[in-house]
Amino acid sequence: MITMKVAKQIVFRYDGDPATEEIDLDMDGDKSAPKRGSLVERKGERWKVTRVTVARNVAEPFEVPTYRVFLTKEL
């Protein structure tokens, strides 16, 4: 059985500020999106995931799911 990996876009937002959004494009589908309540290392610091939303991006040149990951410094 062959497992097909799906490309995705993961958008990290720091402390609720839209100006801080950082996009991580995963063309090979190797990365997993963090889960709510988990801790992640980004920008050399530890962040807590407060919320994760998923949307389909139908813009050209290809369609990929977009995971929006909301982070906070409050652990």
CORRA-V975226 format. One record per residue. RES is the residue in one small letter. OMEGA is omega in radians with two decimals (* if undefined). NEAR is the number of other ideal C-beta (glycine too) atoms within 8 Angstrom. D_LAST is the distance of its C-alpha to the last C-alpha in Angstrom with 1 decimal. Layout:
BEGIN
res=RES omega=OMEGA near=NEAR d_last=D_LAST
res=RES omega=OMEGA near=NEAR d_last=D_LAST
END
This chain:
BEGIN
res=m omega=-3.14 near=2 d_last=40.5
res=i omega=3.10 near=3 d_last=38.9
res=t omega=3.11 near=4 d_last=35.3
res=m omega=3.10 near=5 d_last=35.1
res=k omega=-3.10 near=7 d_last=31.9
res=v omega=3.07 near=7 d_last=31.1
res=a omega=3.13 near=11 d_last=30.1
res=k omega=3.07 near=12 d_last=27.0
res=q omega=3.11 near=13 d_last=25.1
res=i omega=-3.12 near=13 d_last=21.3
res=v omega=3.12 near=12 d_last=20.1
res=f omega=3.07 near=10 d_last=16.7
res=r omega=-3.05 near=14 d_last=15.8
res=y omega=3.08 near=11 d_last=13.3
res=d omega=3.05 near=8 d_last=12.0
res=g omega=-3.08 near=6 d_last=14.9
res=d omega=-3.12 near=7 d_last=17.6
res=p omega=-3.14 near=5 d_last=20.4
res=a omega=-3.10 near=4 d_last=21.8
res=t omega=-3.06 near=8 d_last=19.0
res=e omega=-3.13 near=8 d_last=19.8
res=e omega=-3.06 near=9 d_last=20.4
res=i omega=3.08 near=7 d_last=22.7
res=d omega=-3.12 near=9 d_last=23.0
res=l omega=-3.10 near=7 d_last=26.4
res=d omega=-3.08 near=11 d_last=26.9
res=m omega=-3.09 near=5 d_last=30.7
res=d omega=-3.13 near=6 d_last=31.0
res=g omega=-3.09 near=10 d_last=28.5
res=d omega=-3.07 near=5 d_last=27.0
res=k omega=3.06 near=8 d_last=23.3
res=s omega=3.10 near=3 d_last=21.3
res=a omega=3.12 near=10 d_last=18.9
res=p omega=3.13 near=8 d_last=15.3
res=k omega=3.10 near=7 d_last=14.7
res=r omega=3.12 near=7 d_last=12.5
res=g omega=-3.14 near=5 d_last=9.3
res=s omega=3.10 near=8 d_last=9.8
res=l omega=3.13 near=8 d_last=8.3
res=v omega=3.05 near=10 d_last=10.9
res=e omega=3.09 near=7 d_last=12.5
res=r omega=3.10 near=10 d_last=14.1
res=k omega=3.10 near=4 d_last=16.0
res=g omega=-3.12 near=4 d_last=15.3
res=e omega=3.11 near=7 d_last=11.6
res=r omega=-3.11 near=7 d_last=8.5
res=w omega=3.07 near=12 d_last=7.2
res=k omega=3.12 near=12 d_last=5.9
res=v omega=-3.12 near=15 d_last=9.3
res=t omega=-3.10 near=7 d_last=10.0
res=r omega=3.05 near=8 d_last=13.7
res=v omega=3.06 near=12 d_last=16.5
res=t omega=-3.14 near=6 d_last=20.1
res=v omega=3.10 near=8 d_last=23.3
res=a omega=3.07 near=7 d_last=26.5
res=r omega=3.10 near=7 d_last=29.8
res=n omega=-3.09 near=9 d_last=30.8
res=v omega=3.12 near=4 d_last=34.6
res=a omega=3.08 near=4 d_last=35.3
res=e omega=0.14 near=3 d_last=37.6
res=p omega=3.13 near=2 d_last=38.0
res=f omega=-3.12 near=5 d_last=36.2
res=e omega=3.11 near=6 d_last=34.2
res=v omega=3.04 near=10 d_last=30.7
res=p omega=3.10 near=10 d_last=27.8
res=t omega=3.09 near=12 d_last=25.0
res=y omega=3.08 near=12 d_last=21.4
res=r omega=-3.06 near=11 d_last=19.2
res=v omega=-3.11 near=14 d_last=15.5
res=f omega=-3.04 near=10 d_last=13.2
res=l omega=3.06 near=14 d_last=10.1
res=t omega=3.07 near=9 d_last=7.5
res=k omega=-3.12 near=8 d_last=6.0
res=e omega=-3.11 near=4 d_last=3.8
res=l omega=* near=5 d_last=0.0
END
